[in-house]
């Protein structure tokens, strides 16, 4: 996977952009909102996590209010849609860490850091890994990174951009996410990420993908059917 550009990446990016219009999946421009939004989305469907995020913002409209809330309040007042104890504890730990680091519940200072510094800090937060950190960088800080979620990993594997044995993003070889990012030109990373997510949800699903309706089926190197 040590290539400067994946095969047919420009053609694939154009096809998917035309189909999905670079839809951003409701991600947020404020980096702290984005972290909370992603936390709401863990192990939940789109409809459920959108309701959870709206509930969180309605109950705690200001970050200052959220930072002062107890875990008990977070559990009882927010409609999490499940996993409320786990998610409330994660929000509490996240807010405490940010306030301890920056003196207030804000990530506005991240705009003064370079990509590596931002990713290092975000990845040090409770419950935040490389994928989440790069989502914040991409959606909220307009950095040219490529977050690798399960959809991106699965599609990249079927296109032959990663080794067939590395089928699960959580079990792939060390550094594989970085290598996958490197083979995608920076100006294509946002569109390709969001459109891979759209494709992975609609057509290139984990089991029984709808290959006969896939707009990039001709570039697929794996015989899925």
Secondary structure as a PSIPRED ss2 file (coil, helix, strand):
# PSIPRED VFORMAT (PSIPRED V4.0)

   1 X C   1.000  0.000  0.000
   2 X C   1.000  0.000  0.000
   3 X C   1.000  0.000  0.000
   4 X C   1.000  0.000  0.000
   5 X C   1.000  0.000  0.000
   6 X C   1.000  0.000  0.000
   7 X C   1.000  0.000  0.000
   8 X C   1.000  0.000  0.000
   9 X H   0.000  1.000  0.000
  10 X H   0.000  1.000  0.000
  11 X H   0.000  1.000  0.000
  12 X H   0.000  1.000  0.000
  13 X H   0.000  1.000  0.000
  14 X H   0.000  1.000  0.000
  15 X H   0.000  1.000  0.000
  16 X H   0.000  1.000  0.000
  17 X H   0.000  1.000  0.000
  18 X H   0.000  1.000  0.000
  19 X H   0.000  1.000  0.000
  20 X H   0.000  1.000  0.000
  21 X C   1.000  0.000  0.000
  22 X C   1.000  0.000  0.000
  23 X C   1.000  0.000  0.000
  24 X C   1.000  0.000  0.000
  25 X C   1.000  0.000  0.000
  26 X C   1.000  0.000  0.000
  27 X C   1.000  0.000  0.000
  28 X C   1.000  0.000  0.000
  29 X C   1.000  0.000  0.000
  30 X C   1.000  0.000  0.000
  31 X H   0.000  1.000  0.000
  32 X H   0.000  1.000  0.000
  33 X H   0.000  1.000  0.000
  34 X H   0.000  1.000  0.000
  35 X H   0.000  1.000  0.000
  36 X H   0.000  1.000  0.000
  37 X H   0.000  1.000  0.000
  38 X H   0.000  1.000  0.000
  39 X H   0.000  1.000  0.000
  40 X H   0.000  1.000  0.000
  41 X H   0.000  1.000  0.000
  42 X C   1.000  0.000  0.000
  43 X C   1.000  0.000  0.000
  44 X C   1.000  0.000  0.000
  45 X C   1.000  0.000  0.000
  46 X H   0.000  1.000  0.000
  47 X H   0.000  1.000  0.000
  48 X H   0.000  1.000  0.000
  49 X H   0.000  1.000  0.000
  50 X H   0.000  1.000  0.000
  51 X H   0.000  1.000  0.000
  52 X H   0.000  1.000  0.000
  53 X H   0.000  1.000  0.000
  54 X H   0.000  1.000  0.000
  55 X H   0.000  1.000  0.000
  56 X H   0.000  1.000  0.000
  57 X H   0.000  1.000  0.000
  58 X H   0.000  1.000  0.000
  59 X H   0.000  1.000  0.000
  60 X C   1.000  0.000  0.000
  61 X C   1.000  0.000  0.000
  62 X C   1.000  0.000  0.000
  63 X H   0.000  1.000  0.000
  64 X H   0.000  1.000  0.000
  65 X H   0.000  1.000  0.000
  66 X H   0.000  1.000  0.000
  67 X H   0.000  1.000  0.000
  68 X H   0.000  1.000  0.000
  69 X C   1.000  0.000  0.000
  70 X C   1.000  0.000  0.000
  71 X H   0.000  1.000  0.000
  72 X H   0.000  1.000  0.000
  73 X H   0.000  1.000  0.000
  74 X H   0.000  1.000  0.000
  75 X H   0.000  1.000  0.000
  76 X H   0.000  1.000  0.000
  77 X H   0.000  1.000  0.000
  78 X C   1.000  0.000  0.000
  79 X C   1.000  0.000  0.000
  80 X C   1.000  0.000  0.000
  81 X C   1.000  0.000  0.000
  82 X C   1.000  0.000  0.000
  83 X C   1.000  0.000  0.000
  84 X H   0.000  1.000  0.000
  85 X H   0.000  1.000  0.000
  86 X H   0.000  1.000  0.000
  87 X H   0.000  1.000  0.000
  88 X H   0.000  1.000  0.000
  89 X H   0.000  1.000  0.000
  90 X H   0.000  1.000  0.000
  91 X H   0.000  1.000  0.000
  92 X H   0.000  1.000  0.000
  93 X H   0.000  1.000  0.000
  94 X H   0.000  1.000  0.000
  95 X H   0.000  1.000  0.000
  96 X H   0.000  1.000  0.000
  97 X H   0.000  1.000  0.000
  98 X H   0.000  1.000  0.000
  99 X H   0.000  1.000  0.000
 100 X H   0.000  1.000  0.000
 101 X H   0.000  1.000  0.000
 102 X H   0.000  1.000  0.000
 103 X C   1.000  0.000  0.000
 104 X C   1.000  0.000  0.000
 105 X C   1.000  0.000  0.000
 106 X C   1.000  0.000  0.000
 107 X C   1.000  0.000  0.000
 108 X H   0.000  1.000  0.000
 109 X H   0.000  1.000  0.000
 110 X H   0.000  1.000  0.000
 111 X H   0.000  1.000  0.000
 112 X H   0.000  1.000  0.000
 113 X C   1.000  0.000  0.000
 114 X C   1.000  0.000  0.000
 115 X H   0.000  1.000  0.000
 116 X H   0.000  1.000  0.000
 117 X H   0.000  1.000  0.000
 118 X H   0.000  1.000  0.000
 119 X H   0.000  1.000  0.000
 120 X H   0.000  1.000  0.000
 121 X H   0.000  1.000  0.000
 122 X H   0.000  1.000  0.000
 123 X H   0.000  1.000  0.000
 124 X C   1.000  0.000  0.000
 125 X C   1.000  0.000  0.000
 126 X C   1.000  0.000  0.000
 127 X C   1.000  0.000  0.000
 128 X C   1.000  0.000  0.000
 129 X C   1.000  0.000  0.000
 130 X H   0.000  1.000  0.000
 131 X H   0.000  1.000  0.000
 132 X H   0.000  1.000  0.000
 133 X H   0.000  1.000  0.000
 134 X H   0.000  1.000  0.000
 135 X H   0.000  1.000  0.000
 136 X H   0.000  1.000  0.000
 137 X H   0.000  1.000  0.000
 138 X H   0.000  1.000  0.000
 139 X H   0.000  1.000  0.000
 140 X H   0.000  1.000  0.000
 141 X H   0.000  1.000  0.000
 142 X C   1.000  0.000  0.000
 143 X C   1.000  0.000  0.000
 144 X C   1.000  0.000  0.000
 145 X C   1.000  0.000  0.000
 146 X C   1.000  0.000  0.000
 147 X C   1.000  0.000  0.000
 148 X C   1.000  0.000  0.000
 149 X C   1.000  0.000  0.000
 150 X H   0.000  1.000  0.000
 151 X H   0.000  1.000  0.000
 152 X H   0.000  1.000  0.000
 153 X H   0.000  1.000  0.000
 154 X H   0.000  1.000  0.000
 155 X H   0.000  1.000  0.000
 156 X H   0.000  1.000  0.000
 157 X H   0.000  1.000  0.000
 158 X H   0.000  1.000  0.000
 159 X H   0.000  1.000  0.000
 160 X C   1.000  0.000  0.000
 161 X C   1.000  0.000  0.000
 162 X C   1.000  0.000  0.000
 163 X C   1.000  0.000  0.000
 164 X C   1.000  0.000  0.000
 165 X C   1.000  0.000  0.000
 166 X C   1.000  0.000  0.000
 167 X C   1.000  0.000  0.000
 168 X C   1.000  0.000  0.000
 169 X C   1.000  0.000  0.000
 170 X C   1.000  0.000  0.000
 171 X C   1.000  0.000  0.000
 172 X C   1.000  0.000  0.000
 173 X C   1.000  0.000  0.000
 174 X C   1.000  0.000  0.000
 175 X C   1.000  0.000  0.000
 176 X H   0.000  1.000  0.000
 177 X H   0.000  1.000  0.000
 178 X H   0.000  1.000  0.000
 179 X H   0.000  1.000  0.000
 180 X H   0.000  1.000  0.000
 181 X H   0.000  1.000  0.000
 182 X H   0.000  1.000  0.000
 183 X C   1.000  0.000  0.000
 184 X C   1.000  0.000  0.000
 185 X C   1.000  0.000  0.000
 186 X H   0.000  1.000  0.000
 187 X H   0.000  1.000  0.000
 188 X H   0.000  1.000  0.000
 189 X H   0.000  1.000  0.000
 190 X H   0.000  1.000  0.000
 191 X H   0.000  1.000  0.000
 192 X H   0.000  1.000  0.000
 193 X H   0.000  1.000  0.000
 194 X H   0.000  1.000  0.000
 195 X H   0.000  1.000  0.000
 196 X H   0.000  1.000  0.000
 197 X H   0.000  1.000  0.000
 198 X H   0.000  1.000  0.000
 199 X H   0.000  1.000  0.000
 200 X H   0.000  1.000  0.000
 201 X H   0.000  1.000  0.000
 202 X H   0.000  1.000  0.000
 203 X C   1.000  0.000  0.000
 204 X C   1.000  0.000  0.000
 205 X C   1.000  0.000  0.000
 206 X C   1.000  0.000  0.000
 207 X C   1.000  0.000  0.000
 208 X C   1.000  0.000  0.000
 209 X C   1.000  0.000  0.000
 210 X C   1.000  0.000  0.000
 211 X H   0.000  1.000  0.000
 212 X H   0.000  1.000  0.000
 213 X H   0.000  1.000  0.000
 214 X C   1.000  0.000  0.000
 215 X C   1.000  0.000  0.000
 216 X C   1.000  0.000  0.000
 217 X H   0.000  1.000  0.000
 218 X H   0.000  1.000  0.000
 219 X H   0.000  1.000  0.000
 220 X C   1.000  0.000  0.000
 221 X C   1.000  0.000  0.000
 222 X C   1.000  0.000  0.000
 223 X C   1.000  0.000  0.000
 224 X C   1.000  0.000  0.000
 225 X C   1.000  0.000  0.000
